[in-house]
């Protein structure tokens, strides 16, 4: 089986590898860089569209059996800004499924930069004097000290994939 991931971001690819290992799905994984077709910092439902676009474009680009798209986004709830991710899976027969990660609030000093049009990863780098956090622990890792981006993505990848490996449902 060939599974394509709609990103070459190492954290996203490693999350897919770990999820496939957990569910026991033997597959070759091919990361492909695709355009998600959404803004660099997706908001709310735009995040779902970006994940779906990544999955479909990865599937087609790699001629894979399953395409997976992971898109991080932010949304507003109860006067807070929440960060989360959407994981979307699609197969060559046209079956589709998606899930969302856990969400977490962003501190005001990060939100200040987001409100200026700066993408979350770069805002976090700026606030916490880091570099490339969106390719490693991410905002969630810096804020929680325990949950990194990979861990945040693994369970939603499994949830998005269950219709493809659990045929008894």
Secondary structure, DSSP 8 states (H G I E B T S, - for coil): -EEEES---HHHHHHHHHHHHHHT---EEEE-----SS-SSEETHHHHHHHHHHHHHHHHHHT-SEEEEEEEEEEEETTEEEEEEEEEEEETT--EEEEE---EE--HHHHHHHTTT--HHHHHHHHTT-S-GGGTTHHHHHHHSS--HHHHHHHHHHHHHHHHH-TT-
